[in-house]
Amino acid sequence: MRPLQTDLSVFGKLDLEKPPVGVKFLFHKPEGIEQLDKSLALCEMLPEAQRRGAPFYFTKENENCFGSSVVGMAENGASPAFAQSGELGVKLEIFQDARANKRLFQVNPGLPRGTVNYVVLAPLDKITFEPDLLILMTNATQAELVLRAMTYSTGEMYESKTTTALSCAWLYAYPYITGKVNYYITGMGFGSIGREAFEPGWVLIAIPYNWISTIAENLKEMKWKLTAYTLGREKFIQWEHGILQQLAQEFQNP
């Protein structure tokens, strides 16, 4: 694994209730990191990393749901036919008809089969490698700050994509494959609800490697608590109106 060179310290200043987690997808076994000593679903790996406070890696033997297909684990990297048929979603009472469930398999992202044998997760203060993803669990106020840091120097639009089942695909595979920051709200994914992986209402933000440095640098530069957020409704309206008038006059009299 490439040693960590990116300064991630600013993410520690967000005052998150639970630490950000770095994720690394590997073909070769990582050195100096212990294997997970239990079997979990992919949706449970993030809270496990937050609880442990130490890095670990998992393999296909450690993943007991369909998450191994999401992260491209060898041999176990394809969902069984009965799942792809859509009948599973009907039996689980998620979908009205198999045809609705089948659509998930046309849109849900996943890493190519056999390309990943090990996935490493580490909490922020234990990340020693350049992460492929940095996953944050935030409240809405903290999410606004992180997403504003994304758009601050780029103008990038916010994007939220997920599905009712296999929502883990949109947290792990989608950002890594597309290079896009993705976020969604906990309490909206079937498997993670059933497994009680998260309390509902948190904002999960998955930042792919190509965005980590930009967001980190923008967090260092930009103002976190904007003037507009400190004034209250009436003063905010007056303040905003004054700026609009000022700009209008400047454009009339350049």
Buried (B, 14 or more C-beta within 10 A) or exposed (E): BEEBEBEBEBBEEBEBEBBBBBBBBBEEEBEEBEEBEEEBBBBBBBBBBBEBEEBBBBBBEBBBBBBBBBBBBBEBBBBEEEBBBBBBBBEEEBBEEBEBBBEBBEEBBBBEBBBBBBBBBBBBEBBEBBBBBBBBBBEEEBBBBBBBBBBBEEEBEEBBBBBBBBBBBBBBBBBBBEEBBBBBBBEBBBBBBEBEBBEEEBBBBBBBBEBBEBBBBBBEEEEEEEEEEEBEEEEBEEEEEEEEEEEEEEEEEE
